Amino acid sequence: MNHLATALSPYLQQHAGNPVDWREWGEDALAEAKRRDLPLFISIGYAACHWCHVMAHESFEDEEVAALVNEFTIPVKVDREERPDIDAVYMQATIAITGQGGWPMTVFAAPDGTPFFAGTYFPREHFIRLVNAVGTAWATQRTELLSQGRAIVQACAAAGPDLADVSDSCPVDGPCPAGAPVEASILDAAARQIHGSFDPVNGGFGGAPKFPTAPALAFLLRHHERTGDARSLDIADHTAERMARGGIYDQLGGGYARYSVDAEWIVPHFEKMLYDNALLLGLHTELDRLTGKAIHARVADETARFVVDALGTAEGGFAAALDADTDGVEGATYVWTPAQLTEVLGADDAAWAAELFTVTEEGTFEHGTSVLQLPADPDGSAAAQRFADIRRRLTAARDLRPQPARDDKVVAAWTALAVTALTAYAAHRAQPWADVAADRAARLLADVHTVDGRLRRVSRDGRAGTAQGVLEDHAAVASAYLARHAADPDGGWLPRAKELLDLVDRHFTTGDGGFHDTADDAETLVHRPTDPTDGPTPSGWALAAQAYAEYAGVTGDPYYRDAAYRALAVAEPVLRKHPRFAGGLGVAAETMR
């Protein structure tokens, strides 16, 4: 047994029985590396990650591999969802070294954490050679390794975002101009740039693999509402419908998978993440409001139910994810063959369902299996009733299959995104159960995640973890509290939002209007991450600007309005040059127009 048995993270606990002598990240691990004069082997992943499971099975459960790792390194396991700060630092280094990133992330570093080599997944034999090579190089070429590591860190620290200097027009200690922080022409140009990368057939942007890119779609909806631009609405509408009809959306149980491995949304990477479903619930809710299309209402209903029923925890929060694998097989819970349909439905209904769901003998996935799609709704009331009955029977049969594991830690930022989305959904669709679920989750954030006046990143089983909240946690939770204030003005949510925004102001600002991703009193890493660009969720920078703007809108307080203005004006070059990856900034900028 290694040192992970008492870890809060389900991902770390997955590795507690490995022969690798894993430690959690922290002072003890770094001190042990210094004491034994060995490099750190830092392995970063998350519980729902398919290739993390593969590398664990091939290498970390193997006695021979573990013996080498334990001899030549101090091995450290990191849950990227629990410690996004560590993940961000070493992901930047991995990309600098290899030109690409992903998980599992494999990093070798000096005892002080300075990385000198990094990669992602390595097959067993390759990994054995790598560990042996690191051990030899540490013994015989340490000076070169340390020099290389310092160069990597310096390059990463210097590779900051391209920002504007607004110290004259909007000084930190003075009022900002009365107008909007980003000119309408820049927002219009950003929308046109996003239009230019749109896939008009399949929806979405670019080719395979294809991601939902929810922040960019949210920006297009805000742009449409300000300008009436039909193109922005059409792109968001078409993309959302194509995703909802593809295999990336669970046609039986509701909820979205992480991404599609193809450009047509047919075959997903099967893990289901809370953050994707929260953001896409918000997208379908808005599209239902703007278009009135039945598909958006249906998918909003089903996604809200998925979040609450499948991801809801006993304490009132929302679990981080469902695994990509079932019993070590990716997608096993979800895929079907024609014969399996026949076994459940009988020949006539199975043939009809196979045509509707595009289940073929050849299959659309592996080993002749198909991922369910729904290219078109059944036509007519009788067909709709038959379809509803078939879905019910297939769901009941699927529920008897082995199910994917659930990562039931509660992540503050992601739960906050779900609170905001469920609150808006409940109001728009008149669904009080969703509002109750949103309120319970917000109260968990207030009561469990807030410890000694500071926000903790994760909890599990009602117990807060030790990791401090990062920028995205503070900002997303502040916006969630503001959403709850709109739904329940007497619930005490407004002062809670202010407390978090004041923490952001004191601990995360850069001094020129921008934000660091970690607090000034957080653990010191090899460099302090700062990134205004989006991942699958809006950046912490964008969320903070949005929360400041929302709070100013509710209270009329010019201090917070100026803070939002300054943050967006400073980051305007990012939005102008990389709009598809700055949709969160675009949403906040549209809010202030």
N, C-alpha and C positions, 0 to 999 in steps of 0.2 A: 504494500500500500504506500502511495506517495503522499504528498502534502495537500491534496485537493479534497479530501473527504468532507471537510466542513465548509467548503466554498458555497456561497449563496448561488452562484451561477449554475444552471443546469448544464451548460456546455462544459464547464470545468468539472462538474461531477461526472459527466460522461467519461472523463479520462482519469477518474480517481483510482480505477483498478488497473491502469496501465503499468507495465514494468518500468517505463520511463519515470524517473524520479522528479516528476513535475512539482514546481512551486508556483504559487501565485505571484504576480508582479508586486514588488514592494521592496522596502529597505532590506528585509531579510535576504531576499534573493540576490540583490546586488552585493550585499555584504559577504554572502557565501562565495560569490564569484571572485571577489577580491581576496578572500581568505585562502581559497584554493588556487587562485591565480589561473582561472579558466575563463574562456569567453562565455557569454550568455547565448543560449539558443532560445529565441523568442518565437513561439508558434501562436499565431493569432487566427481565430476563426469564430464561428458562432454555431449554435445548436442545430439550426435547420439547414446547414450547409452540406450539400451532397459530397463534394470533393474533400471536405474536411473529414467526413466519415470514411471515405476511401483511403486517405492517407493514414488515418488512425488505424484502420484495419490492417493495411499493408505493412506499416512501419512501427507505429507506437504501441501496438499490441504484441509485437514480435520481440522475443527475448534477445535475439542476436543484435537487432537494431538498437534496442533499449540499452544494452550493455555498452555499445559504442557511444551513444549519446551521453550516458551517465559518466563514462570515463573522460570524454573530451570536452564536455560542456556543463554548464548549469542550466538545465532546461526550465523554461518558464512558459506557462499557458496563460493566454489572455483571451477573454471574451470581448470581441470588438464592440459588442452592443453595450456592455457594462463599462468599458473604458474606451470610448471613441477618441479620447485625446491621444492615448498610446497608439491606437490604430491609425490615426491621422498622421502622426509623426513618422511611423514606420512604413505606411503606405506611400508617403511622399518619397522616402528613401528608396523603396522598392521600385517605384516608377523611374526614379533618377538612375538607378543601376540597370534596370532591365528594359525600360520603355513601356512597361505595362504592369498592372497590379491585379489583385484578386485574392481569393481565400480558398484554401488556407494560405496564410502568409508565413513565409519561412525566413527568419532574420537571424543572422549571427552578429553579435555586438560585443564590444569591450565591456569589462565589468561596470563601467559607468554608464552603459547604455548606448554608446556611440556605435552605430551600425557600420560594418565594413563589408558585408555581403548580404544579399537578399534575393528572394524569389517567391514562387507560389507553391503549387503542388509539384512534388517530386516522386516518381515511382520508386519503389523500394530499393532496387539496385543502384539507381542514380543517387538516392539519398544516402545510402551506405558510402558510396564513393565520396560524396560531398562532405559528410561528417569526418571521414578519415583525412580528407584534404584540409579541412579547417583545423583539425588537430595538429597536423604536420606544420601547416603555415603558422599557427599560433606559437609553436615551439621554435620554429626556425626563421620566420619572416615577420616577426611581430611588429617591428618598426614600420615596415611597409604597410601592414594591415591598419595600424593605428593612424598612419598618415593618410591612407585612403579613406578611413572613417571620418577623420576631421574634414577632409575635402568634401565628402558627401554632405555632412551636416552644414558646412558653410554654404554649399550650393543650395541646399534646401531652405536655409534661413534667408538667403538672398533672393529666392525665387518668389517673392511676394506678389500680390495682385497689383495691377496697374490702377492707381488711384488718383483722384483729383485733389488739388490743394485748394480748400475753400476757407482758409484761415482769414482771408481779408473780407470776403463777402458774408461769411457766417461763422464768426469767431466763437470758440468754445465758451468764452466768458461774456458773450454779447448776443443780442437778438439776431435772428436770421431774417432774410427778406420775407416779404409778405406773400410772394407768389409760390408756385409749386417748385419743388427741388429738381425735378427733371422736366425739361420742356416737352410739350406734346409732340413736337416733330421727332424727338428722339424715341419716344415710346411708339409712335407710328412706324418709324423706320425699323425698330426692333421687331414689331409684329410682322412687318413685311419680310424681314430676314427669316423669321420662323416659318412663314408661309412658303418660302423658297425651298425649305428642306422637307416639306410635307410629301408623304406618299399618297397620291390621290386615289390609288386603287385600294390599298389595304389600311390606310390611315396610319397615324404615327409618323415618325421621322426616321429617316435612314433605313438601313437594311438590317440583316440579322447579326447578332441577337437584337431583339427589339424590346424596348422598355416603355412603360406607360408615360414617362416624362410628365407626371401630373403637375408640377409647378408651371411648366410652360403652357400647358392647356388651361390652367387657372388664369394665367396672365392673358391669354387670348380671350377668355370670357370677359374679364374686366375691360380689356381693350374694346371689345364689341359693345359693352354697355355704355362706355363713354362716347364712342364714335358712331355706333350703329353699323360698323364694318361687318357686312354679311360674311365675308371670307373668314374672318376670325371665328365666328360662330360655327360656320360650316365645318371648319377643320376640327374643332373640338367635338362637335356633334358626330361627325363621320368617324373620327378616331374612337370615341367612346362606344359607338354602336358596333364597330368592327371588333373591338376588344371584347365587348359583351357577348358577341356571337361566336367568338373563337374559343379555342381550348384553354387560353389563359384564364378564362372565367369558368368557374365550376358550374356547369349547367344543371347539376342536381342539388348541390348543397349551398350554392352561392359563394361569393368571395373570389378574390383574384389571386392568382399565383404571381410570383415575383417578376418574371419576364418570359418572353417567348424566344425559343432558340432559333426560330425561323422568322421571316419577314411578314408572314401572313397570320400571326397570332395562333397557329394551330397547336404546336407542342410547347407546353410551358416548361420552365424549370420549376418543379412542383411545390417548392416551399411557399407558404402563404404568410406574408408579413403584415403585422398590424398597421404599420405606417402606410403601406400601399392601399390597404382597404379603407383606412380613414380618409385619405386624400381622394380616392376614387368614389367613395360615398359622397363626399362633398361635391365632386364633379358631376355625378349623375343627379344629385339633388338640384344643383344649379341648372343643369340642362333640362330637367323636368320643368323647372320654373320658366325657363326661357323658350322652350320649344313645345312643351306639352306632349311630347312623344311618349307613347305607352312604354316603350322599352326602357326609357330612363327611369320612369316611376317604378317599374318592376324591379330593375336591377338595384335601384336605391333601396327598395324594400328588402330585397334578399341580402344585400350587402350589410345593411344595418342589422338584420337578424343574425347574419354570420358573425359580425363583430361581437354582438352581445351574447349570443348563445354558444358559439364555438370558441371564442376567445375570452369571454368573461370569466373572472376569477371569483372565488368565494368571498373575498374581501371587498369586491366591488371594482377592481381594476380590470385591465385587459392584458392578456398574455401576449408576449412578444411575437410568437410565430408558431406555425405548424411545420413539421419537418418535411423535407423533400422526399424522404425515404420511408418505406414501411418494411420493417424486418430486413433492412439492408438493400431493398430493391426500390429504385426510384419510381415513383408514380404508381406503385402496385395497387393502392387503394382505389385509384380513379379510373383506370383504363378498362376497356371492354373489348370482347370479340363478339362476332355474330352468334356464336354458339352460346356464350354466356347470356346474351340477351334472350335467346330462345329458351334457355333453362329457366329464366325468371318470368318471361312474359308469354311464352307460347309462340308458335310459329307466326301467326298473323300479326300480332302486336309487335313481335320482334322485328319482322320485316319492315313494318311501318316505322318503328323507332330507329332502325338502322339507317333508313333513308333520311329521316329528320336529323339525326345526330351524326351523319356521315361516318358510320361504323362500317368498315369494309373487311373483306377477307384478307386483303393485303395489309391492312392496318395503316395508321398514320403515325404510330410510335414504334415500339420495339416488339419483336417476336410476334408479329401479326396482331397486336393490340391497337386499339384506336382511342384517342382522346375525344371525348364528346364535344361536338360543336353544334351550333344551332344557326345555320345560315339564314333561315327564315322561320317566322312563327307559323304554326299550323293555321290553316284558313278556315274560318267558320266556327260557330259556337260548339257544334258537335265535336269537331276535331280538337278544339281547345279543351273540352272536357276529357276526351280520350287522352290527350297529351298530359293533362294534369294527373290523371290516374296512372299513366305509365311512369311519370316522374316519381310519384309516390311509391310505386312498387319497386322501381330501381333503387331509390334512396334506401328503402327498407332492406333490400338485399345487400346494398353496399355497406350499410351500417353493421352487417354481420361479418364483414371482412376485417382483417387486422387493420388498425388505424395508425396513422402517423403520430409520432410523439409530439407533445406540445411543450414548447419552451415557455413555462408559466411565470417567468420573472416579469415584473411590470416596469417598463421603461417610462420615465416621467414624460419626456417629450412626445413619445408616440401615443401614450395614453391621453395626453393633452390634445393632440391632433384628433383623436377619436372623440373626445369630449366636445370639441368645437364642431366637428362634423355631425355628431348625433344631435346636438342642440339645434343646429340649423335644420337638420332633417325632421326632427320632431315638430318644430314649428311649422315647416312648410307642408308636411304630410299629415299634420294633426295626429301624431302618434305619441301619446303620453308615456308609454312604456319606454320609448327611446330617451325621453327627457329624464325619466327616473334613473335610467342607467347612466346617463351623462352626469347627473348630479352625484350619484354614488361614487363614480370614478373621480370626479373633482374633489370630493370630500376625502377620498383616500390620498390624493396628492397633498391636500392641505394638512391632513392629520398624521399620515405615516411618512411621507417623503420630506416633510419639513421638520428638520431636527436642529434645535438650538438656533433657530432663525435662518438656517440655510437649507437649500434644496438638495436632496440626495438623488442620484441618478436612477437607481433601481430599488425595488423591493421584491420580496417573495414571501408568500404565506403571511403577509401582514408585517414582515420585518424588513426595515430599511437596510440596504447595504451601506458599505463604508465609502463608496466612490461618490465624490462630490458632483453635483450637477454641472454640466457645461453650459455654454451660452444657449444652445438650442433648447435645453430643458427650461431654463428660466424664462426665455421668450415665449416658447410654445405654451407653457403653463400659465403665464400672464395673460395671453390671448384667450386661453380656455376659461380663465376666471372672468374675463370680460364678457365672453359668450354667456356664461352662467349669470352674470349680472343682468344682461339683457333679458334673460328668461325669468330671473328671480331677483328683482332689484333690492329686496330686503334680506338677501341671503348673506350679506357681508363679503361679497366677492370683490367689490371695487377696492377696498383697502388692501386686500390680499394681493391684487394685481399691482397696486402701487408699491408694496413692499418688494416684490420681485423686480420690478423695473428699477427701483432704487438700488437694489443689489447689482443689477447689470451696470448701472451708472457708476457705482463705486468700484466694482471689481473687474469689469470686462472691457472697458473703453480703452482705446489706444492713445487718447490725448489729442487726436486730430479729428475726431468725429466717427471713427470706425470702431471695430470691435475685435478683440482676441476671442478665440474659441474657448479658452480656459481662463479661470479667475487668476488674479494677480497673487493670491495666496494659496493657489493649488500646488500640487506636487510639481517640482521643477523637472522638466524633461530636457532632452538634448536641444530642443528649441520649442518656442511657444507657437502653436498653430494659429493661423489667421486665414480664413478662406470665405469670401463672399459668394462663391459659386455654389449652385445647387448640386446635391446628389439626387437620390430618389425622393428626398424631401427638400423643402426650401432650406437654404443655408441658415445657420444661426444668426448671421448678420441680417439677412432679410427678415427673419422672424422677429428679431429685436426691433428693427425699423417699423415693421407692421404693428407690433404691440405698442410701441410708443405712439404711433399715429392713431391707433384705436383708442388708447387711453386719453389722448388729447381731444379726440372727437367727442368722447363721453363727458369729459370734465371741463373742456375749454382751457386747460392749463397750458400756457405758452411754453413752459419749460420743456415739456415732453414733445410738443409740436416741433420746437427747435431741434431737439435731439433726433427726432425722426428725419427732419429736413436735412440736417448735417450728415447723418449716416447715408442717406440716399444720394446726396450731392457728391460726397466723397467717392461713392462706389459707382457713379454714373458711367465712367469709362468701361467698367465690366459689363454693365447692361448694354451699352452701345456696341461693344465689340463681340460679346458672346451671349446674345439674348436667349438662345435656347437653353443655356446653362445658367441663366440668371432670371428665370421666371418669377422666383420669389421676390427679387428686387423689383421686378416689373409690377407685380401685384401691389406691393407697398407703395410704389410711385403712383400707380393709378388711384390708390386710396386717398392720396394727398392732392389730387387734382379737383 
